[in-house]
Amino acid sequence: MKQRLLPLLGLILLHGAAAAQDDIPLLRPEEKQAVDAQNDEFNQSLTPALTEAAKSTVRVWAGKRRLAYGTIIGDGTKILTKWSEVANGGGKLRVEATGGQVRPVRISGVYEDDDIAVLEQAGSPLVPVKWSPETLRLGSFLVAPQPDGKAAAFGVVSVLERNLRDTDQAFLGVRGAQDYAGPGVMIDEVTPDTGAAAAGLKPGDIIIKVGERSISGLLELKNSLVGVAPGATIALSVRKGRDESKVNVVLGNRPNLPNFLGDRLQAMERMGTTPSRVRDSFGSAIQTDMRLNANLVGGPVANLKGQVVGITLARGDRTKSFVMPADAVKKLLEKKPVDPSLAQVRKEEVFPEMPVGRAMPQGSARPVNPDRLRRHLSEMQRLMDHMSEEMESIEPERR
């Protein structure tokens, strides 16, 4: 099998060529023909590795519409798939398995937080997936199979497993002053009923250190809390006027804030692709540069040995997709899913973009709308986070 796989260098070049073809369609006809031929050769070389994983892969249909892919689990009568894609598929869903087998299915349960639905079919058992115990590493190669054994998409692990759910992240309870230019972070606002408020922090106080880590700005303060669980106690060095003191703060859970997503950021995320309807806030996700269409999400993901290492969760944007690793899937299945009649699809709240570039008549003054300014600042922060993630995917941070 190894002899039939392309050398690693050729694989990388081919991956880059495919990406270039998607992003910059300026190839001459003969160049496009050569790239297409290489893609075909590469996909054919992967087929032997995907034979077993493909048997546990299905396509989910509603009428003539392909909604998603699915992963056969358990005794072969249940299938995991993308909830937000099948929720509005109507009452008559069916799956297409290896060998052209078609089975009617019904939605029997939903894991709302991770946007995963459980389908059930009453026919003879299909081939359930065999999960691999492998721990994925940065750069590990991933392939999403089709039921016919061909590759639906491929890529590499760009960011290791992490929790994308805001409400599971530690929350200090302060907002920094945007216009402060000195060392540390000056507190502009303290959120009531948080650890910061209970510790007596006030607007105007300056956070100098978190533990022994010096804080140089808002981003440094945010990074200092990465990996710290809600409920943990952290020690802050705080300057109040001329005095500096140590303050212990018990971290809470980050509140469930609306997603302030402006038109410009939406356009950036959608550039060159159509992301999944639900593409964030997963409890356990590996990030990959795999280029999945939104209606290819929900199926298994295999390594080059053909072992199933997880399932696809979402197409995030033009540069990233998310995969739930096998261990996280198994833990999820230990929980009882929600009745589908009670389940709801998460919706991303979108606010109109704040108008820019309009000159006001000289001497006129338009009242400042604090809520609109906060929304705009939130959008800018989301854009900065988005750019940071892209940079990390290019050159992962070494810890």
C-alpha positions in Angstrom: 0.0 0.0 0.0 2.9 2.4 0.9 4.3 1.9 -2.6 1.1 3.1 -4.1 1.0 6.3 -2.1 2.7 9.4 -3.6 5.9 10.6 -1.9 5.3 13.2 0.8 6.9 16.0 -1.3 4.7 15.2 -4.2 1.7 15.1 -1.9 2.5 18.6 -0.6 3.1 20.0 -4.1 -0.2 18.4 -5.3 -2.1 19.8 -2.3 -0.6 23.2 -3.0 -1.5 23.0 -6.7 -5.1 22.0 -5.9 -5.3 25.0 -3.5 -3.8 27.3 -6.1 -6.3 26.1 -8.7 -9.2 26.8 -6.3 -8.0 30.2 -5.2 -6.5 31.6 -8.4 -8.2 30.1 -11.5 -5.5 31.5 -13.9 -4.1 28.2 -15.1 -3.7 27.7 -18.8 -5.6 24.7 -20.3 -2.6 22.5 -20.5 -1.6 23.3 -16.9 -5.2 22.6 -15.7 -5.1 19.3 -17.5 -1.9 18.3 -15.8 -3.2 19.3 -12.4 -6.4 17.4 -13.0 -4.4 14.3 -14.0 -2.3 14.5 -10.9 -5.4 14.9 -8.7 -6.9 11.8 -10.3 -3.7 9.8 -9.8 -3.5 11.0 -6.2 -7.2 10.0 -5.5 -6.6 6.6 -7.0 -3.6 6.0 -4.8 -5.7 6.7 -1.7 -8.5 4.3 -2.7 -6.9 1.2 -1.1 -6.5 3.0 2.2 -10.1 4.1 2.2 -11.7 0.8 1.4 -12.8 0.0 5.0 -13.6 3.5 6.0 -15.8 3.9 2.9 -18.0 1.0 4.0 -19.0 3.0 7.1 -19.8 6.2 5.1 -23.2 7.2 3.7 -24.7 10.1 1.8 -27.8 11.6 3.3 -30.5 12.6 0.8 -33.9 14.4 0.9 -35.5 13.9 -2.5 -32.9 14.9 -5.0 -30.9 17.0 -2.6 -27.8 15.7 -1.0 -27.8 17.2 2.5 -24.7 15.7 4.2 -22.6 12.7 4.7 -23.0 10.2 7.6 -21.0 7.8 9.8 -22.4 4.3 10.6 -22.1 3.4 14.3 -23.1 0.9 16.9 -24.8 -2.2 15.6 -25.0 -0.8 12.0 -28.6 0.6 12.4 -27.5 4.1 13.6 -25.8 6.9 11.7 -24.2 10.1 12.9 -24.6 13.2 10.6 -24.7 17.0 10.6 -27.8 18.1 12.4 -28.2 21.6 10.9 -28.0 20.2 7.4 -30.7 17.5 7.9 -33.0 19.3 10.3 -35.0 21.0 7.5 -34.7 18.1 5.1 -38.4 17.1 5.5 -39.8 13.9 6.7 -38.5 11.6 4.0 -34.7 11.2 4.5 -32.7 8.3 3.1 -29.1 7.3 3.1 -27.0 5.8 0.3 -24.3 3.4 1.4 -21.5 1.4 -0.3 -22.7 -0.6 -3.3 -25.6 1.7 -3.9 -27.6 0.5 -1.0 -30.4 2.9 -0.2 -32.3 2.9 3.1 -35.0 5.2 4.5 -34.0 6.8 7.8 -35.5 8.9 10.6 -33.9 11.3 13.0 -33.9 9.5 16.4 -31.8 11.9 18.5 -29.8 15.1 18.5 -26.6 16.3 20.2 -27.4 20.0 20.0 -24.2 21.5 21.3 -22.1 19.7 18.7 -24.6 19.9 15.9 -24.8 16.2 15.5 -27.9 14.1 14.7 -28.5 10.4 15.1 -30.3 8.7 12.2 -31.9 5.3 12.5 -32.6 2.8 9.8 -34.8 -0.3 10.2 -33.1 -2.5 7.5 -30.4 -5.1 7.8 -27.3 -3.7 9.6 -24.8 -1.7 7.6 -21.0 -1.8 8.4 -20.3 0.2 11.6 -17.2 2.2 11.9 -14.1 1.0 13.8 -12.6 3.8 15.7 -8.8 4.2 15.8 -7.0 4.9 19.2 -4.4 7.0 17.3 -3.7 10.5 18.7 -3.4 12.9 15.9 -0.4 15.2 15.6 0.2 18.5 13.8 0.7 17.7 10.1 -1.0 14.3 10.3 -2.7 13.6 6.9 -6.5 13.2 6.9 -8.9 11.9 4.2 -12.6 12.0 4.1 -13.9 9.0 2.1 -17.0 8.7 -0.1 -19.1 5.6 0.0 -17.6 4.4 -3.3 -14.1 4.5 -1.8 -12.9 7.7 -3.4 -11.6 10.7 -1.5 -14.2 13.5 -0.8 -11.5 15.8 0.6 -8.0 15.6 2.1 -5.8 17.8 4.2 -3.5 17.9 7.3 -4.0 18.7 10.9 -3.2 22.4 11.4 -4.4 23.0 15.0 -4.6 20.3 17.7 -7.8 19.3 19.6 -9.3 22.2 21.5 -12.6 23.5 22.9 -14.3 26.1 20.7 -17.2 26.7 23.0 -17.1 30.2 24.5 -19.1 29.2 27.6 -16.6 26.6 28.5 -13.8 29.1 28.5 -12.5 30.9 31.7 -13.9 34.4 32.2 -12.2 37.1 34.2 -15.0 39.7 34.0 -13.2 42.9 32.9 -13.1 44.9 29.7 -9.8 46.7 29.0 -9.6 50.4 28.0 -8.9 50.5 24.2 -7.0 53.8 24.4 -4.6 52.9 27.2 -1.0 52.9 26.0 0.9 52.1 29.2 2.2 48.8 30.6 -0.4 46.2 31.6 -4.2 46.5 30.9 -6.3 49.3 32.4 -9.8 48.2 33.4 -12.5 50.1 31.6 -15.5 48.1 32.9 -16.1 45.3 35.4 -18.9 42.9 34.7 -21.2 42.5 37.7 -21.5 39.1 39.5 -18.1 37.9 38.2 -14.8 36.9 39.9 -13.3 40.3 39.1 -16.2 42.1 40.8 -16.1 39.8 43.8 -12.3 40.5 44.1 -12.9 44.3 44.2 -11.4 45.2 40.9 -12.6 48.7 39.7 -12.4 50.8 36.5 -9.1 52.5 36.4 -7.2 49.6 38.0 -4.3 48.3 35.9 -3.5 44.6 35.7 0.3 44.2 35.6 0.7 40.5 35.9 -1.2 37.2 35.8 0.7 35.0 38.2 4.3 35.6 37.3 3.5 36.5 33.7 3.8 40.2 32.8 0.9 41.6 30.8 1.7 43.9 27.9 -1.8 44.4 26.6 -5.3 43.1 26.0 -4.1 40.2 23.7 -1.5 39.1 26.3 -4.2 39.2 29.0 -6.4 37.0 26.9 -3.6 34.6 26.1 -2.7 34.2 29.8 -6.1 32.6 30.4 -5.8 30.0 27.6 -6.0 26.6 29.1 -7.2 27.8 32.5 -10.5 26.2 33.5 -13.5 28.0 34.9 -13.5 27.7 38.7 -9.7 28.1 38.9 -8.2 30.9 41.1 -5.5 33.1 39.6 -3.3 35.7 41.2 -3.2 39.2 39.7 -0.8 41.9 40.3 -2.9 45.1 40.2 -1.9 48.7 40.4 -4.4 51.0 42.0 -3.1 54.6 41.7 0.4 54.4 43.0 -0.1 51.2 45.0 0.4 47.7 43.7 -1.2 44.7 45.3 -1.9 41.0 44.8 -5.5 40.0 44.1 -6.9 36.5 43.9 -9.7 36.1 41.4 -11.9 33.0 40.9 -12.6 32.6 37.2 -16.2 32.0 36.0 -17.6 30.8 32.7 -17.6 33.1 29.7 -21.2 34.3 29.1 -23.0 33.3 26.0 -22.7 36.5 24.0 -24.3 37.0 20.6 -22.0 36.6 17.6 -21.5 40.1 16.2 -20.5 39.2 12.7 -20.4 42.1 10.2 -20.7 42.0 6.4 -17.0 42.4 5.8 -16.0 39.5 8.1 -18.8 37.3 6.6 -17.4 38.1 3.1 -13.9 37.1 4.3 -15.1 33.9 5.8 -17.1 32.9 2.7 -14.4 33.9 0.2 -14.1 31.0 -2.3 -16.5 28.6 -0.4 -19.8 28.2 1.4 -19.2 27.5 5.1 -21.5 25.3 7.1 -24.5 26.9 8.7 -23.2 25.9 12.2 -19.4 26.1 12.1 -18.2 27.1 15.6 -18.6 26.5 19.4 -17.8 22.8 19.3 -16.7 21.1 22.5 -13.9 19.2 21.0 -12.5 20.0 17.5 -9.3 19.5 15.5 -8.7 22.1 12.8 -7.6 21.1 9.4 -7.1 22.7 6.0 -9.4 20.0 4.4 -11.6 21.6 1.8 -15.1 20.1 2.4 -18.3 21.3 0.8 -21.0 22.0 3.4 -23.0 19.0 2.1 -20.0 16.6 2.6 -19.9 17.1 6.4 -20.8 14.3 8.9 -18.8 11.4 7.5 -15.8 9.6 8.9 -12.2 10.8 8.6 -9.3 8.4 8.1 -5.6 8.5 8.2 -3.2 7.0 5.6 -3.6 3.6 7.2 -7.3 3.7 6.5 -8.1 3.9 10.3 -11.0 6.1 11.2 -9.7 8.9 13.5 -12.9 11.1 13.8 -15.8 12.6 11.9 -16.1 15.9 10.1 -18.0 18.6 12.0 -18.1 21.7 9.7 -16.5 23.7 7.0 -15.4 26.8 8.9 -14.3 29.1 6.1 -12.1 29.2 3.0 -9.0 28.0 5.0 -10.3 25.6 7.6 -12.6 22.7 8.5 -13.3 21.0 11.8 -13.1 17.4 12.8 -14.2 15.7 16.1 -11.6 13.2 17.1 -12.6 9.6 17.7 -12.2 9.6 21.5 -14.5 12.7 21.7 -17.1 11.0 19.5 -17.1 7.9 21.8 -17.5 10.1 24.9 -20.4 12.0 23.2 -22.2 8.7 22.5 -22.1 7.8 26.2 -24.6 10.7 26.7 -28.3 10.5 25.9 -29.3 12.6 22.8 -32.1 15.1 22.9 -35.5 14.2 21.4 -35.5 15.7 17.8 -38.9 17.2 18.4 -37.3 19.4 21.2 -34.0 20.1 19.4 -33.2 23.4 17.8 -30.6 24.4 15.3 -28.1 27.0 16.5 -28.3 30.2 14.6 -25.6 32.8 14.2 -26.8 36.2 15.1 -25.8 38.8 12.5 -25.9 42.6 13.1 -25.9 45.1 10.3 -22.5 46.5 9.5 -21.8 49.9 11.0 -21.7 52.5 8.1 -18.2 53.8 7.4 -16.8 56.4 5.0 -19.7 58.8 5.2 -18.5 62.4 5.9 -20.7 64.4 8.2 -21.5 68.0 7.5 -18.9 70.3 9.1 -20.0 71.5 12.5 -22.6 68.7 12.9 -22.4 66.2 15.7 -24.2 62.8 15.5 -24.9 61.3 18.9 -22.6 58.3 19.7 -24.5 55.0 20.1 -22.5 53.0 22.7 -24.1 49.7 21.7 -23.2 50.2 18.0 -19.6 51.1 19.0 -19.4 47.9 21.1 -20.7 45.8 18.3 -18.2 47.4 16.0 -15.3 46.7 18.4 -16.6 43.1 18.9 -16.4 42.6 15.1 -12.9 44.0 15.0 -11.8 41.7 17.8 -13.4 38.7 15.9 -11.5 39.8 12.8 -8.2 40.0 14.8 -8.9 36.5 16.2 -9.6 35.2 12.8 -6.3 36.6 11.4 -4.5 35.1 14.4 -5.9 31.7 13.8 -4.9 31.8 10.1 -1.3 32.8 11.1 -1.2 29.9 13.6 -2.4 27.5 11.0 0.5 28.7 8.8 3.1 28.5 11.5 1.7 26.7 14.6 2.8 28.3 17.9 5.5 26.2 19.7 4.8 25.8 23.4 
